[in-house]
Amino acid sequence: MDLKGKKVYQDDISILGVELASKMTYRDASKEGKRLIEEFPSAHTINRRAKELGEAIVQFNRSEVSKEKAEIVMADGTKVHGMWKGKNEVKAIIGLDSLGNKSLLGVTVNRSMYRAAFEVKDMVSETAILVGDAEKEMRLALLKKDMKFQLDNVHATREVGYKLWQENIPRDIRESILRELKTLLYTLKNSVRSWLSA
């Protein structure tokens, strides 16, 4: 396929390259794109555009959130395999404002949660509720003076299970308690959801 007015289409083409790169390597994304469009960007260009677009998305989210600060903050981290040896630690922070708008506040790779918290501090209400797992670093980094912390349903159940195990509670009793806890938590969650949608 030959495109006329390449400059007009270049942004669209490079965005297509970034989309392909989200599912494969930059090199493979370039090869795949060249099967569709002869003058598809190189792997290097796709990489550069992914960084540019990523920064633009973060800046857009920051400008949108700054209008209405996040009242609920959800944060988590995970380790993912890299293309080379070792793992990368990815941390993400999502905010929900009082209007119900959800936004990606920040993402860091191989940086501490303190760094991520510093970058999003102006986007979070002083009285926001932090929801996440039992990771101590996350709570210490993100909680401000008047904020509250709540374990999410999955981690609340895991944390209770771990505490019961530490106390040498027999497995069958632990499982019974955890089943009851899950039933209560998810019933409460569904009741709140129904009430909010009414």
C-alpha positions as CSV (number, residue, x, y, z in Angstrom):
1,M,0.0,0.0,0.0
2,D,1.4,3.4,-1.0
3,L,0.4,6.5,1.0
4,K,0.3,9.9,-0.5
5,G,0.9,12.9,1.8
6,K,2.9,10.7,4.2
7,K,3.2,13.6,6.7
8,V,-0.5,13.8,7.1
9,Y,-0.8,10.1,7.9
10,Q,2.5,9.7,9.9
11,D,0.8,10.3,13.3
12,D,-1.9,7.7,12.6
13,I,0.7,5.2,11.3
14,S,3.0,5.6,14.3
15,I,0.0,5.3,16.6
16,L,-0.8,2.0,14.9
17,G,2.8,1.0,15.4
18,V,2.5,1.8,19.2
19,E,-0.6,-0.3,19.3
20,L,1.1,-3.2,17.7
21,A,4.1,-2.8,20.0
22,S,1.8,-3.2,23.0
23,K,1.4,-6.8,21.9
24,M,4.9,-7.6,20.5
25,T,8.4,-6.3,20.4
26,Y,9.1,-3.0,18.6
27,R,11.0,-4.8,15.9
28,D,8.2,-7.3,15.3
29,A,5.7,-4.4,15.3
30,S,7.7,-2.7,12.6
31,K,7.9,-5.9,10.5
32,E,4.2,-6.5,10.9
33,G,3.3,-2.9,10.0
34,K,5.4,-3.1,6.8
35,R,3.2,-6.0,5.6
36,L,0.4,-3.5,5.6
37,I,2.1,-0.2,4.7
38,E,5.4,-0.1,2.8
39,E,6.6,3.1,4.6
40,F,5.8,1.9,8.1
41,P,8.0,3.4,10.9
42,S,11.1,1.7,12.1
43,A,11.3,-0.1,15.5
44,H,13.3,2.9,16.8
45,T,10.6,5.4,15.7
46,I,7.8,3.3,17.2
47,N,9.8,3.2,20.5
48,R,10.2,7.0,20.4
49,R,6.5,7.5,19.7
50,A,5.5,5.1,22.5
51,K,7.5,7.2,24.9
52,E,6.1,10.5,23.5
53,L,2.5,9.2,23.6
54,G,2.9,7.8,27.1
55,E,4.1,11.1,28.4
56,A,1.2,12.9,26.6
57,I,-1.3,10.5,28.2
58,V,0.2,11.1,31.7
59,Q,0.1,14.9,31.2
60,F,-3.5,14.8,30.0
61,N,-4.5,12.6,33.0
62,R,-2.7,15.1,35.3
63,S,-4.5,18.1,33.8
64,E,-7.9,16.3,34.0
65,V,-7.4,15.1,37.5
66,S,-6.1,18.5,38.8
67,K,-9.6,19.9,38.0
68,E,-11.2,17.4,40.4
69,K,-8.9,15.7,42.9
70,A,-9.1,12.0,43.5
71,E,-11.2,11.0,46.4
72,I,-10.4,7.3,46.2
73,V,-6.9,6.1,45.3
74,M,-6.1,2.6,44.3
75,A,-2.4,1.5,44.1
76,D,-0.6,-1.7,43.5
77,G,2.7,-3.0,42.3
78,T,3.9,-6.2,40.6
79,K,7.0,-7.7,39.2
80,V,7.1,-8.5,35.5
81,H,9.7,-10.4,33.4
82,G,11.8,-8.1,31.2
83,M,13.2,-8.8,27.8
84,W,16.6,-9.2,29.4
85,K,17.6,-10.9,32.6
86,G,15.8,-10.0,35.8
87,K,12.4,-8.6,36.6
88,N,10.9,-5.1,36.4
89,E,8.8,-3.8,39.3
90,V,5.8,-1.8,38.0
91,K,3.7,0.4,40.3
92,A,0.5,2.0,39.2
93,I,-1.8,4.5,41.0
94,I,-5.4,5.0,39.9
95,G,-7.7,7.8,41.1
96,L,-11.4,8.1,41.3
97,D,-12.9,11.6,41.8
98,S,-16.2,12.6,43.3
99,L,-17.8,12.6,39.9
100,G,-16.9,9.0,39.3
101,N,-14.2,9.6,36.8
102,K,-11.4,7.1,36.9
103,S,-7.9,8.2,35.8
104,L,-4.4,6.7,35.7
105,L,-2.5,9.1,38.1
106,G,0.9,7.6,37.7
107,V,3.0,4.6,36.7
108,T,6.6,3.9,37.6
109,V,9.0,1.2,36.6
110,N,11.8,0.1,39.0
111,R,11.2,3.1,41.3
112,S,10.0,3.2,44.8
113,M,6.4,3.9,45.7
114,Y,7.6,7.1,47.4
115,R,8.7,8.4,44.0
116,A,5.3,7.5,42.5
117,A,3.5,9.1,45.5
118,F,5.5,12.3,45.1
119,E,4.6,12.6,41.5
120,V,0.8,12.3,42.2
121,K,0.5,14.2,45.5
122,D,-1.2,17.3,44.0
123,M,-3.8,15.1,42.3
124,V,-5.1,13.5,45.5
125,S,-7.5,15.0,48.0
126,E,-6.3,15.4,51.6
127,T,-9.1,13.2,52.8
128,A,-9.0,10.5,50.1
129,I,-9.4,6.8,50.9
130,L,-6.5,4.6,49.8
131,V,-7.5,1.1,48.7
132,G,-4.8,-1.6,48.1
133,D,-3.0,-4.5,49.5
134,A,-1.1,-4.8,52.8
135,E,2.2,-3.6,51.4
136,K,3.7,-1.3,54.0
137,E,5.7,0.9,51.6
138,M,2.5,1.8,49.7
139,R,0.7,2.9,52.8
140,L,3.6,4.9,54.2
141,A,4.2,6.6,50.8
142,L,0.7,7.5,49.8
143,L,-1.2,8.1,53.1
144,K,-1.5,11.8,54.0
145,K,-2.5,13.0,57.5
146,D,-6.3,12.8,57.1
147,M,-6.5,9.9,54.7
148,K,-7.9,6.5,55.5
149,F,-6.7,3.1,54.3
150,Q,-8.8,0.1,53.3
151,L,-7.7,-3.3,52.1
152,D,-9.4,-4.3,48.8
153,N,-11.6,-7.4,49.0
154,V,-9.1,-9.8,47.5
155,H,-6.2,-8.8,49.8
156,A,-8.5,-8.5,52.9
157,T,-9.3,-12.2,52.5
158,R,-5.7,-13.1,51.9
159,E,-4.5,-11.1,54.9
160,V,-7.1,-12.7,57.2
161,G,-6.1,-16.1,55.8
162,Y,-2.5,-15.4,56.6
163,K,-3.2,-14.2,60.1
164,L,-5.3,-17.3,60.8
165,W,-2.5,-19.5,59.5
166,Q,0.0,-17.7,61.8
167,E,-2.2,-18.5,64.7
168,N,-2.1,-22.2,63.7
169,I,-5.9,-22.4,63.1
170,P,-6.6,-25.7,61.4
171,R,-7.1,-25.6,57.6
172,D,-10.7,-26.6,57.5
173,I,-11.7,-23.9,60.1
174,R,-9.6,-21.3,58.2
175,E,-11.4,-22.2,54.9
176,S,-14.8,-22.0,56.6
177,I,-14.0,-18.6,58.1
178,L,-12.7,-17.3,54.7
179,R,-15.7,-18.5,52.8
180,E,-18.0,-16.6,55.3
181,L,-15.8,-13.5,55.0
182,K,-15.9,-13.6,51.2
183,T,-19.7,-14.0,51.3
184,L,-20.0,-11.0,53.6
185,L,-17.6,-8.7,51.7
186,Y,-19.0,-9.5,48.2
187,T,-22.6,-9.1,49.5
188,L,-21.7,-5.7,50.9
189,K,-20.0,-4.8,47.7
190,N,-23.1,-5.8,45.6
191,S,-25.4,-4.0,48.0
192,V,-23.4,-0.7,47.7
193,R,-23.3,-1.1,43.9
194,S,-27.0,-1.6,43.7
195,W,-27.6,1.4,46.0
196,L,-25.3,3.6,44.0
197,S,-27.0,2.7,40.7
198,A,-30.6,3.2,42.1
